[in-house]
Amino acid sequence: MTNKPSDPKSFEQMLHHQSAELNNIYAKIQQLQRLQEQWELFLPLNLQPYCRVANFRDGCLIIAVASAAWATQLRYVLPDMLQSLRSQGGLYQLCSISHYIEPDLMKQNSVKPAVTKKVQRPKLSSDTVALLRETANSFEDEKLKEVFLRLSNH
């Protein structure tokens, strides 16, 4: 007799055969995923990589935030978020939104800080260069003279 492998079962099918506790965990995961989707609909784009839904308990939506700086930005939009999620998002049971700092959130999402561009200084006009050199030559102090000459070369 050969043993035939049974047909593969989906995760949902396996959960139906497991304990009620696993079903509750799976239901909670699905609820949090739906809440995350709703949250992102109303959250400003600049905050999305730094905030995620952590839990929903007793009418309180709990948000994990990557840093105190991002938490400050979040606090500015929380009143509008609460109202929008209630009225437009259909979360009528939502009473409040709280947050906590989770520094690993940036690492988990591989969010990198914005790279600042090198600022190009405006070029000096020929009149300005001539004035700087003339001024440099009028100084007796060699160090000050050198500073003005270097400045005129930029």
N, CA, C and O of each residue as an XYZ file, in Angstrom:
616
protein
N       0.824     -1.173      0.000
C       0.000      0.000      0.000
C       0.874      1.244      0.000
O       1.843      1.354      0.751
N       0.506      2.152     -0.847
C       1.243      3.412     -0.884
C       0.397      4.484     -0.234
O      -0.825      4.527     -0.382
N       1.063      5.317      0.465
C       0.372      6.437      1.118
C       0.312      7.610      0.152
O       1.342      8.116     -0.292
N      -0.877      8.027     -0.162
C      -1.050      9.199     -1.009
C      -1.132     10.427     -0.117
O      -1.836     10.440      0.893
N      -0.403     11.452     -0.510
C      -0.531     12.669      0.295
C      -1.926     13.241      0.134
O      -2.509     13.233     -0.950
N      -2.432     13.729      1.229
C      -3.768     14.327      1.163
C      -3.686     15.667      0.442
O      -2.617     16.263      0.311
N      -4.825     16.111     -0.012
C      -4.873     17.405     -0.681
C      -4.415     18.489      0.289
O      -4.748     18.448      1.473
N      -3.655     19.454     -0.211
C      -3.229     20.542      0.686
C      -4.443     21.309      1.191
O      -5.417     21.527      0.470
N      -4.350     21.700      2.432
C      -5.449     22.447      3.050
C      -5.037     23.897      3.223
O      -3.869     24.210      3.455
N      -5.992     24.747      3.108
C      -5.716     26.163      3.338
C      -5.583     26.400      4.835
O      -5.978     25.576      5.660
N      -5.020     27.543      5.151
C      -4.842     27.903      6.555
C      -6.189     27.968      7.265
O      -6.320     27.541      8.412
N      -7.182     28.504      6.572
C      -8.511     28.605      7.171
C      -9.093     27.228      7.484
O      -9.715     27.038      8.530
N      -8.889     26.252      6.565
C      -9.396     24.904      6.797
C      -8.719     24.281      8.010
O      -9.365     23.608      8.813
N      -7.421     24.506      8.140
C      -6.713     23.939      9.289
C      -7.201     24.569     10.587
O      -7.303     23.892     11.610
N      -7.497     25.850     10.547
C      -7.965     26.508     11.756
C      -9.325     25.991     12.203
O      -9.603     25.910     13.400
N     -10.158     25.646     11.251
C     -11.477     25.121     11.612
C     -11.357     23.811     12.374
O     -12.236     23.464     13.162
N     -10.290     23.094     12.145
C     -10.091     21.825     12.831
C      -9.298     21.982     14.119
O      -9.162     21.023     14.878
N      -8.779     23.158     14.375
C      -7.994     23.405     15.583
C      -8.890     24.014     16.648
O     -10.108     24.114     16.500
N      -8.250     24.406     17.699
C      -8.986     24.934     18.848
C      -9.632     26.281     18.550
O      -9.262     26.974     17.602
N     -10.578     26.621     19.359
C     -11.268     27.902     19.235
C     -10.298     29.055     19.491
O     -10.492     30.153     18.969
N      -9.267     28.816     20.282
C      -8.284     29.857     20.581
C      -7.554     30.299     19.307
O      -7.333     31.492     19.098
N      -7.185     29.342     18.467
C      -6.531     29.696     17.208
C      -7.480     30.458     16.294
O      -7.072     31.381     15.589
N      -8.739     30.067     16.313
C      -9.730     30.803     15.524
C      -9.846     32.246     15.993
O      -9.982     33.158     15.178
N      -9.792     32.454     17.309
C      -9.864     33.807     17.850
C      -8.641     34.631     17.443
O      -8.758     35.813     17.119
N      -7.487     34.004     17.463
C      -6.256     34.700     17.063
C      -6.340     35.086     15.589
O      -6.012     36.214     15.219
N      -6.765     34.176     14.772
C      -6.882     34.438     13.337
C      -7.894     35.556     13.074
O      -7.664     36.414     12.222
N      -8.994     35.546     13.792
C     -10.011     36.592     13.641
C      -9.446     37.949     14.056
O      -9.733     38.965     13.424
N      -8.645     37.962     15.118
C      -8.040     39.216     15.587
C      -7.050     39.753     14.548
O      -6.996     40.959     14.309
N      -6.270     38.864     13.935
C      -5.330     39.261     12.888
C      -6.082     39.891     11.718
O      -5.678     40.934     11.203
N      -7.160     39.265     11.308
C      -7.955     39.810     10.206
C      -8.549     41.168     10.575
O      -8.568     42.084      9.753
N      -9.030     41.296     11.800
C      -9.589     42.565     12.260
C      -8.522     43.663     12.216
O      -8.793     44.772     11.756
N      -7.315     43.359     12.692
C      -6.244     44.352     12.701
C      -5.811     44.724     11.282
O      -5.463     45.875     11.019
N      -5.834     43.761     10.380
C      -5.504     44.065      8.981
C      -6.540     45.013      8.372
O      -6.184     45.954      7.662
N      -7.807     44.764      8.647
C      -8.860     45.650      8.147
C      -8.731     47.045      8.758
O      -8.904     48.053      8.072
N      -8.427     47.090     10.056
C      -8.250     48.377     10.716
C      -7.055     49.143     10.133
O      -7.114     50.361      9.966
N      -5.972     48.418      9.827
C      -4.797     49.053      9.219
C      -5.160     49.665      7.866
O      -4.734     50.774      7.547
N      -5.942     48.943      7.082
C      -6.380     49.468      5.782
C      -7.226     50.724      5.957
O      -7.042     51.703      5.234
N      -8.150     50.698      6.913
C      -8.993     51.870      7.189
C      -8.135     53.031      7.672
O      -8.309     54.168      7.233
N      -7.208     52.740      8.578
C      -6.311     53.746      9.141
C      -5.547     54.463      8.033
O      -5.445     55.690      8.031
N      -5.009     53.688      7.091
C      -4.197     54.263      6.017
C      -5.022     55.097      5.037
O      -4.483     55.976      4.365
N      -6.316     54.826      4.954
C      -7.166     55.634      4.077
C      -7.231     57.092      4.530
O      -7.352     57.996      3.703
N      -7.151     57.321      5.831
C      -7.320     58.656      6.378
C      -6.019     59.273      6.886
O      -5.977     60.474      7.148
N      -4.976     58.491      7.027
C      -3.692     58.981      7.539
C      -2.926     59.695      6.431
O      -2.838     59.173      5.320
N      -2.367     60.881      6.705
C      -1.564     61.567      5.684
C      -0.413     60.679      5.199
O       0.168     59.918      5.973
N      -0.101     60.789      3.933
C       0.910     59.931      3.314
C       2.267     60.008      3.996
O       2.957     58.995      4.110
N       2.658     61.188      4.450
C       3.972     61.311      5.068
C       4.088     60.545      6.385
O       5.200     60.247      6.821
N       2.971     60.224      7.023
C       2.993     59.488      8.286
C       2.850     57.974      8.108
O       3.170     57.216      9.024
N       2.381     57.531      6.961
C       2.061     56.117      6.791
C       3.217     55.158      7.068
O       2.990     54.134      7.712
N       4.437     55.430      6.621
C       5.506     54.464      6.912
C       5.883     54.398      8.394
O       6.545     53.452      8.819
N       5.472     55.386      9.178
C       5.921     55.489     10.556
C       4.857     55.128     11.592
O       5.136     55.168     12.791
N       3.655     54.779     11.160
C       2.554     54.478     12.073
C       1.854     53.207     11.620
O       1.632     52.999     10.427
N       1.505     52.355     12.587
C       0.724     51.164     12.242
C      -0.223     50.832     13.379
O       0.024     51.162     14.539
N      -1.308     50.174     13.018
C      -2.283     49.752     14.014
C      -1.673     48.609     14.824
O      -1.213     47.611     14.269
N      -1.679     48.775     16.144
C      -1.127     47.742     17.018
C      -2.235     46.918     17.671
O      -2.083     45.713     17.873
N      -3.356     47.576     18.001
C      -4.432     46.851     18.673
C      -5.700     47.695     18.651
O      -5.673     48.899     18.393
N      -6.800     47.026     18.930
C      -8.082     47.698     19.108
C      -8.755     47.021     20.288
O      -9.095     45.839     20.243
N      -8.942     47.813     21.361
C      -9.459     47.211     22.585
C     -10.379     48.205     23.292
O     -10.013     49.361     23.505
N     -11.542     47.756     23.642
C     -12.506     48.568     24.398
C     -12.761     49.931     23.754
O     -12.840     50.948     24.443
N     -12.887     49.939     22.432
C     -13.183     51.179     21.728
C     -11.980     52.086     21.522
O     -12.123     53.196     21.010
N     -10.794     51.625     21.915
C      -9.579     52.425     21.780
C      -8.674     51.809     20.709
O      -8.277     50.647     20.806
N      -8.362     52.596     19.704
C      -7.437     52.182     18.658
C      -6.040     52.534     19.132
O      -5.766     53.691     19.452
N      -5.155     51.550     19.182
C      -3.798     51.752     19.683
C      -2.843     51.709     18.498
O      -2.825     50.745     17.733
N      -2.050     52.767     18.358
C      -1.164     52.949     17.220
C       0.291     52.897     17.680
O       0.662     53.540     18.662
N       1.108     52.130     16.967
C       2.552     52.117     17.204
C       3.176     53.167     16.288
O       2.862     53.227     15.099
N       4.061     53.994     16.847
C       4.698     55.075     16.105
C       6.215     54.916     16.218
O       6.729     54.555     17.277
N       6.927     55.185     15.126
C       8.357     54.915     15.049
C       9.215     55.781     15.972
O      10.253     55.321     16.446
N       8.809     57.009     16.233
C       9.633     57.874     17.087
C       8.766     58.958     17.713
O       7.611     59.154     17.335
N       9.354     59.651     18.675
C       8.634     60.743     19.331
C       8.337     61.876     18.347
O       7.307     62.542     18.444
N       9.247     62.083     17.407
C       9.025     63.136     16.407
C       7.801     62.819     15.559
O       6.984     63.699     15.287
N       7.672     61.561     15.140
C       6.511     61.172     14.339
C       5.254     61.143     15.199
O       4.159     61.398     14.697
N       5.392     60.838     16.477
C       4.237     60.861     17.379
C       3.699     62.285     17.508
O       2.488     62.488     17.592
N       4.596     63.266     17.524
C       4.167     64.662     17.584
C       3.366     65.019     16.339
O       2.316     65.655     16.430
N       3.860     64.610     15.186
C       3.135     64.866     13.942
C       1.765     64.182     13.964
O       0.768     64.744     13.511
N       1.737     62.961     14.498
C       0.483     62.205     14.573
C      -0.520     62.913     15.475
O      -1.708     62.965     15.155
N      -0.060     63.456     16.594
C      -0.964     64.130     17.527
C      -1.717     65.290     16.865
O      -2.855     65.585     17.229
N      -1.084     65.936     15.905
C      -1.756     67.034     15.212
C      -2.964     66.555     14.405
O      -3.942     67.289     14.266
N      -2.906     65.335     13.873
C      -3.987     64.859     13.005
C      -4.962     63.920     13.722
O      -5.978     63.538     13.141
N      -4.674     63.543     14.967
C      -5.536     62.582     15.665
C      -6.991     63.014     15.798
O      -7.871     62.180     15.586
N      -7.298     64.259     16.135
C      -8.722     64.628     16.238
C      -9.472     64.414     14.918
O     -10.587     63.892     14.906
N      -8.850     64.821     13.817
C      -9.492     64.623     12.509
C      -9.583     63.135     12.172
O     -10.578     62.683     11.605
N      -8.547     62.380     12.521
C      -8.544     60.940     12.251
C      -9.689     60.255     13.011
O     -10.405     59.424     12.452
N      -9.847     60.607     14.257
C     -10.907     60.011     15.072
C     -12.277     60.280     14.454
O     -13.098     59.373     14.324
N     -12.509     61.514     14.081
C     -13.795     61.876     13.480
C     -13.989     61.182     12.132
O     -15.078     60.681     11.849
N     -12.956     61.148     11.303
C     -13.069     60.522      9.978
C     -13.304     59.024     10.085
O     -14.135     58.469      9.366
N     -12.573     58.365     10.981
C     -12.744     56.920     11.136
C     -14.140     56.577     11.643
O     -14.718     55.564     11.250
N     -14.669     57.412     12.502
C     -16.028     57.178     13.005
C     -17.060     57.385     11.907
O     -17.892     56.515     11.650
N     -17.001     58.545     11.262
C     -18.068     58.902     10.333
C     -17.907     58.249      8.965
O     -18.859     57.661      8.451
N     -16.737     58.339      8.375
C     -16.547     57.826      7.016
C     -16.009     56.400      6.996
O     -16.244     55.658      6.042
N     -15.293     56.018      8.039
C     -14.698     54.689      8.069
C     -15.606     53.620      8.657
O     -15.301     52.429      8.580
N     -16.707     54.038      9.236
C     -17.661     53.079      9.782
C     -17.257     52.484     11.120
O     -17.832     51.481     11.542
N     -16.284     53.077     11.794
C     -15.867     52.564     13.102
C     -16.633     53.306     14.201
O     -16.063     54.106     14.943
N     -17.926     53.024     14.289
C     -18.795     53.746     15.213
C     -18.454     53.486     16.671
O     -18.727     54.324     17.531
N     -17.858     52.330     16.960
C     -17.523     51.971     18.335
C     -16.213     52.600     18.790
O     -15.827     52.440     19.948
N     -15.513     53.320     17.893
C     -14.233     53.953     18.218
C     -14.453     55.141     19.155
O     -15.167     56.085     18.818
N     -13.833     55.080     20.330
C     -13.968     56.158     21.319
C     -12.723     57.027     21.394
O     -12.811     58.236     21.610
N     -11.554     56.399     21.212
C     -10.319     57.156     21.336
C      -9.201     56.485     20.538
O      -9.303     55.329     20.129
N      -8.133     57.255     20.332
C      -6.942     56.734     19.671
C      -5.761     57.067     20.566
O      -5.538     58.229     20.908
N      -5.018     56.060     20.939
C      -3.802     56.294     21.716
C      -2.617     55.750     20.926
O      -2.788     55.024     19.947
N      -1.430     56.107     21.358
C      -0.245     55.657     20.638
C       0.910     55.409     21.609
O       0.904     55.885     22.744
N       1.877     54.668     21.143
C       3.102     54.453     21.901
C       4.262     54.401     20.914
O       4.070     54.168     19.721
N       5.457     54.620     21.429
C       6.653     54.657     20.593
C       7.204     53.246     20.449
O       7.422     52.541     21.434
N       7.423     52.854     19.210
C       8.047     51.562     18.908
C       9.209     51.823     17.937
O       9.009     51.833     16.723
N      10.417     52.034     18.469
C      11.553     52.407     17.622
C      11.869     51.393     16.524
O      12.374     51.772     15.467
N      11.586     50.132     16.752
C      11.889     49.110     15.748
C      10.984     49.201     14.529
O      11.228     48.527     13.529
N       9.959     50.013     14.597
C       9.035     50.140     13.477
C       9.745     50.642     12.221
O       9.437     50.196     11.115
N      10.686     51.560     12.383
C      11.435     52.049     11.225
C      12.251     50.927     10.608
O      12.308     50.797      9.385
N      12.880     50.120     11.442
C      13.695     49.018     10.936
C      12.829     47.963     10.257
O      13.205     47.424      9.216
N      11.682     47.670     10.839
C      10.792     46.653     10.274
C      10.316     47.041      8.885
O      10.190     46.188      8.006
N      10.055     48.306      8.689
C       9.559     48.768      7.400
C      10.673     49.183      6.463
O      10.417     49.594      5.331
N      11.910     49.079      6.928
C      13.074     49.488      6.137
C      12.931     50.918      5.645
O      13.299     51.246      4.517
N      12.395     51.751      6.503
C      12.238     53.150      6.157
C      13.573     53.832      6.381
O      14.163     53.724      7.456
N      14.041     54.526      5.377
C      15.301     55.237      5.484
C      15.003     56.726      5.558
O      14.097     57.220      4.887
N      15.769     57.438      6.376
C      15.545     58.876      6.435
C      15.783     59.518      5.074
O      16.600     59.049      4.281
N      15.074     60.569      4.830
C      15.212     61.261      3.544
C      16.628     61.784      3.383
O      17.208     62.336      4.317
N      17.172     61.607      2.203
C      18.514     62.079      1.917
C      18.415     63.551      1.532
O      17.635     63.941      0.664
N      19.225     64.343      2.203
C      19.205     65.760      1.877
C      20.099     66.007      0.674
O      21.192     65.449      0.568
N      19.627     66.834     -0.212
C      20.390     67.153     -1.402
C      21.445     68.191     -1.060
O      21.240     69.061     -0.215
N      22.561     68.078     -1.728
C      23.613     69.043     -1.535
C      23.144     70.373     -2.140
O      22.743     70.447     -3.301
N      23.210     71.391     -1.330
C      22.754     72.694     -1.767
C      23.849     73.336     -2.606
O      24.996     73.437     -2.173
N      23.491     73.762     -3.791
C      24.450     74.449     -4.645
C      24.437     75.933     -4.302
O      23.399     76.595     -4.308
N      25.618     76.417     -4.007
C      25.740     77.832     -3.705
C      25.707     78.621     -5.003
O      26.209     78.160     -6.029
N      25.130     79.780     -4.960
C      25.136     80.602     -6.181
C      26.570     81.044     -6.495
O      27.374     81.299     -5.598
N      26.854     81.123     -7.757
C      28.192     81.546     -8.175
C      28.325     83.051     -7.982
O      27.375     83.815     -8.149
N      29.541     83.441     -7.624
C      29.813     84.861     -7.424
C      29.974     85.542     -8.768
O      30.544     84.978     -9.703
N      29.476     86.733     -8.849
C      29.641     87.503    -10.090
C      31.090     87.981    -10.183
O      31.808     88.017     -9.183
N      31.500     88.337    -11.366
C      32.876     88.799    -11.563
C      33.134     90.090    -10.780
O      34.246     90.310    -10.300
N      32.120     90.939    -10.651
C      32.276     92.165     -9.865
C      32.507     91.851     -8.390
O      33.323     92.492     -7.728
N      31.771     90.847     -7.878
C      31.916     90.467     -6.475
C      33.297     89.865     -6.228
O      33.938     90.164     -5.221
N      33.752     89.020     -7.147
C      35.079     88.411     -7.027
C      36.152     89.499     -7.007
O      37.065     89.456     -6.182
N      36.046     90.466     -7.906
C      37.013     91.560     -7.967
C      37.002     92.373     -6.678
O      38.057     92.762     -6.176
N      35.802     92.632     -6.137
C      35.682     93.393     -4.894
C      36.305     92.640     -3.724
O      36.989     93.240     -2.896
N      36.070     91.318     -3.650
C      36.654     90.507     -2.574
C      38.182     90.499     -2.661
O      38.857     90.606     -1.638
N      38.721     90.377     -3.847
C      40.182     90.358     -4.011
C      40.778     91.724     -3.664
O      41.825     91.811     -3.023
N      40.112     92.761     -4.087
C      40.591     94.114     -3.775
C      40.580     94.356     -2.272
O      41.507     94.942     -1.713
N      39.500     93.887     -1.625
C      39.395     94.027     -0.176
C      40.476     93.204      0.510
O      41.093     93.668      1.469
N      40.715     91.976      0.026
C      41.737     91.101      0.615
C      43.112     91.764      0.550
O      43.880     91.701      1.510
N      43.420     92.394     -0.570
C      44.728     93.030     -0.736
C      44.898     94.259      0.141
O      46.020     94.707      0.375
N      43.786     94.809      0.629
C      43.872     95.996      1.491
C      44.189     95.649      2.943
O      44.545     96.534      3.721
N      44.065     94.363      3.325
C      44.324     93.951      4.702
C      45.813     93.741      4.932
O      46.532     93.257      4.057
N      46.259     94.111      6.118
C      47.640     93.832      6.524
C      47.727     92.457      7.174
O      48.758     91.790      7.090
N      46.630     92.027      7.832
C      46.600     90.722      8.494
C      46.558     89.624      7.432
O      45.622     89.553      6.636
N      47.588     88.766      7.430
C      47.711     87.724      6.403
C      46.582     86.686      6.482
O      46.099     86.213      5.454
N      46.171     86.341      7.685
C      45.105     85.339      7.835
C      43.781     85.859      7.267
O      43.066     85.141      6.568
N      43.475     87.098      7.575
C      42.245     87.691      7.073
C      42.311     87.853      5.549
O      41.319     87.656      4.848
N      43.455     88.201      5.073
C      43.664     88.339      3.633
C      43.437     86.996      2.939
O      42.802     86.929      1.886
N      43.967     85.924      3.545
C      43.822     84.573      2.989
C      42.354     84.145      2.958
O      41.914     83.513      1.998
N      41.602     84.482      3.995
C      40.179     84.130      4.066
C      39.414     84.793      2.920
O      38.606     84.146      2.253
N      39.667     86.069      2.695
C      38.962     86.775      1.612
C      39.355     86.231      0.227
O      38.519     86.166     -0.674
N      40.610     85.845      0.065
C      41.040     85.295     -1.207
C      40.381     83.929     -1.460
O      39.960     83.628     -2.577
N      40.302     83.120     -0.413
C      39.622     81.820     -0.548
C      38.150     82.020     -0.880
O      37.582     81.304     -1.704
N      37.550     82.997     -0.231
C      36.151     83.292     -0.484
C      35.933     83.736     -1.937
O      34.926     83.395     -2.557
N      36.871     84.483     -2.453
C      36.721     84.960     -3.835
C      36.882     83.825     -4.854
O      36.451     83.958     -5.999
N      37.489     82.726     -4.450
C      37.679     81.581     -5.356
C      36.463     80.657     -5.435
O      36.435     79.737     -6.253
N      35.484     80.893     -4.610
C      34.307     80.011     -4.608
C      33.299     80.492     -5.547
O      32.240     79.879     -5.683
